[in-house]
C-alpha cells in the first residue's frame, strides 16, 4: 500500500477518527464508537473500508490497527521521492543550508559563525538591493524563515548584510541575483 492511498483513506473524518482511536488503544467496535463519538454503524463502515485496504484486521468485534503498513508506506514514499534541489551550487554551502533549512524555513540559527554566515547570506536574498524596509516589513519577511526575527535582524546587521538607520533597513551585502 502506498502513502497516497493511506492519505486518501485518512482524508475521511470518520476513518481518521477510527484509526486514531485504534492507535490509542481502543480494540473493539463498541469501544471505538464510544471513544470517537461516532455511531456504531459509521465505525463498522469505516472499519470495513480500512480492513479491505489492509490497515485494520477485524475479528468479529475485535479490531487491530496494522501499524507496520504506515511505516512501510512512509519509507517507500521517502525512497521514491526525488532528491531535493540543492540550495546552493557550492557543495559546501549546500551541505550547511541543507542542515539548517527545511521546506523553506530555518529550523535553527547556527551557533558556529561560519555556518551562520552561510545561512545569513542565503536569507538576505529576500531583501531587494536599493529598497528601504521599515522594521515591521523586515520582521514580516524574516518571520517566514524563523520566529526569532530580532536575532536574525541583529545577525544580518552585525554581519554587514543589512544596515539600519532611523528605523529603516536596507541591504548592503551578500550576492545579488541578476
C-alpha positions as CSV (number, residue, x, y, z in Angstrom):
1,X,0.0,0.0,0.0
2,X,1.4,3.4,-0.9
3,X,1.3,6.6,1.1
4,X,-1.1,8.3,-1.2
5,X,-3.7,5.6,-0.7
6,X,-3.3,5.8,3.0
7,X,-3.6,9.6,2.9
8,X,-6.8,9.2,0.8
9,X,-8.2,6.7,3.3
10,X,-7.5,9.0,6.2
11,X,-9.0,12.0,4.4
12,X,-12.4,10.7,5.5
13,X,-13.0,12.2,9.0
14,X,-14.8,9.0,10.3
15,X,-12.0,6.7,9.2
16,X,-9.4,9.1,10.6
17,X,-11.1,9.0,14.0
18,X,-11.4,5.2,13.9
19,X,-7.6,4.9,13.1
20,X,-6.8,7.4,15.9
21,X,-9.0,5.5,18.4
22,X,-7.3,2.2,17.5
23,X,-3.9,3.8,17.7
24,X,-4.7,5.0,21.2
25,X,-5.8,1.5,22.3
26,X,-9.5,1.0,21.6
27,X,-9.8,-2.6,20.4
28,X,-13.4,-3.2,19.8
29,X,-16.1,-1.7,17.5
30,X,-18.1,-0.6,20.6
31,X,-15.0,1.0,22.3
32,X,-14.1,2.8,19.1
33,X,-17.7,4.1,18.8
34,X,-17.6,5.2,22.5
35,X,-14.2,7.0,22.2
36,X,-14.9,8.7,18.9
37,X,-18.5,9.6,19.5
38,X,-19.3,8.1,16.1
39,X,-22.4,5.9,15.6
40,X,-21.6,2.2,15.7
41,X,-22.8,1.9,12.1
42,X,-20.3,4.5,11.0
43,X,-17.5,2.7,12.9
44,X,-18.4,-0.6,11.2
45,X,-18.4,1.0,7.7
46,X,-15.1,2.7,8.4
47,X,-13.5,-0.4,9.8
48,X,-14.7,-2.5,6.8
49,X,-13.1,0.0,4.4
50,X,-9.9,0.1,6.4
51,X,-9.9,-3.7,6.6
52,X,-10.3,-4.0,2.8
53,X,-7.3,-1.7,2.4
54,X,-5.2,-3.8,4.8
55,X,-4.8,-1.2,7.5
56,X,-7.1,-2.9,10.1
57,X,-7.6,-6.6,11.0
58,X,-11.1,-7.4,12.2
59,X,-12.2,-10.5,14.0
60,X,-15.9,-10.1,14.8
61,X,-16.0,-7.1,17.1
62,X,-12.2,-7.0,17.8
63,X,-10.1,-4.6,15.8
64,X,-6.4,-4.3,15.4
65,X,-4.6,-1.4,13.6
66,X,-1.8,-2.8,11.4
67,X,0.7,0.0,12.1
68,X,3.5,-1.6,10.1
69,X,1.8,-0.6,6.9
70,X,2.1,3.1,7.8
71,X,5.9,2.9,8.3
72,X,6.4,0.8,5.2
73,X,4.4,3.3,3.1
74,X,6.3,6.2,4.5
75,X,9.7,4.6,3.8
76,X,8.7,3.7,0.3
77,X,7.5,7.3,-0.3
78,X,10.8,8.7,1.0
79,X,12.8,6.3,-1.2
80,X,10.8,7.2,-4.3
81,X,10.9,11.0,-3.7
82,X,13.3,12.8,-5.9
83,X,16.4,14.3,-4.2
84,X,15.8,17.8,-3.0
85,X,17.0,20.6,-5.3
86,X,20.4,22.0,-4.0
87,X,20.1,25.3,-2.2
88,X,23.5,26.4,-3.5
89,X,25.7,25.5,-6.4
90,X,28.6,25.2,-3.9
91,X,28.5,21.8,-2.3
92,X,29.9,23.0,1.0
93,X,27.3,25.8,1.2
94,X,24.6,23.4,0.2
95,X,25.6,21.0,3.0
96,X,25.3,23.8,5.5
97,X,22.0,25.0,4.1
98,X,20.5,21.5,3.9
99,X,21.3,21.1,7.6
100,X,19.5,24.3,8.7
101,X,16.8,24.9,6.0
102,X,13.9,22.6,5.6
103,X,10.8,23.4,3.4
104,X,11.9,27.0,3.1
105,X,12.2,27.5,6.9
106,X,15.2,27.9,9.1
107,X,15.0,25.1,11.6
108,X,17.6,26.7,13.8
109,X,20.1,29.5,13.7
110,X,23.6,28.1,13.6
111,X,25.8,28.8,16.6
112,X,29.0,28.4,14.6
113,X,29.9,31.7,12.9
114,X,30.9,30.3,9.6
115,X,27.7,28.3,9.2
116,X,25.6,31.2,10.4
117,X,27.2,33.4,7.8
118,X,26.3,30.9,5.0
119,X,22.7,30.8,6.2
120,X,22.5,34.6,6.5
121,X,23.9,35.2,3.0
122,X,21.2,32.8,1.8
123,X,18.5,34.6,3.8
124,X,19.5,38.1,2.9
125,X,18.3,37.4,-0.7
126,X,14.7,38.1,0.3
127,X,15.7,41.8,0.5
128,X,15.9,43.7,-2.8
129,X,19.0,45.8,-3.2
130,X,18.2,49.5,-3.2
131,X,14.9,49.1,-1.3
132,X,14.5,50.5,2.2
133,X,12.3,48.5,4.5
134,X,10.6,49.6,7.8
135,X,11.3,47.3,10.7
136,X,7.8,45.9,10.6
137,X,8.3,44.7,7.0
138,X,11.7,43.3,7.8
139,X,10.1,41.3,10.6
140,X,7.4,40.0,8.3
141,X,10.0,38.8,5.7
142,X,12.2,37.2,8.4
143,X,9.2,35.6,10.2
144,X,8.6,33.4,7.1
145,X,12.1,31.9,7.8
146,X,12.2,31.7,11.6
147,X,10.2,33.1,14.6
148,X,13.2,34.9,16.2
149,X,13.2,37.9,13.9
150,X,15.1,40.1,16.4
151,X,18.1,37.7,16.4
152,X,18.0,37.4,12.6
153,X,17.9,41.2,12.2
154,X,20.7,41.6,14.6
155,X,22.9,39.0,12.9
156,X,22.2,40.4,9.4
157,X,23.2,43.9,10.6
158,X,26.3,42.6,12.6
159,X,27.4,40.6,9.5
160,X,27.2,43.7,7.3
161,X,24.4,42.3,5.1
162,X,21.8,44.8,6.2
163,X,22.2,48.3,7.7
164,X,19.8,50.3,9.8
165,X,19.1,53.9,10.2
166,X,16.1,55.8,11.6
167,X,14.0,52.6,11.8
168,X,14.7,51.7,8.2
169,X,16.7,48.7,6.9
170,X,18.4,48.1,3.6
171,X,20.6,45.5,2.0
172,X,24.3,46.3,1.8
173,X,25.9,42.9,1.4
174,X,25.7,39.4,0.0
175,X,25.4,38.1,-3.5
176,X,22.7,39.7,-5.7
177,X,21.0,37.5,-8.3
178,X,20.9,39.2,-11.7
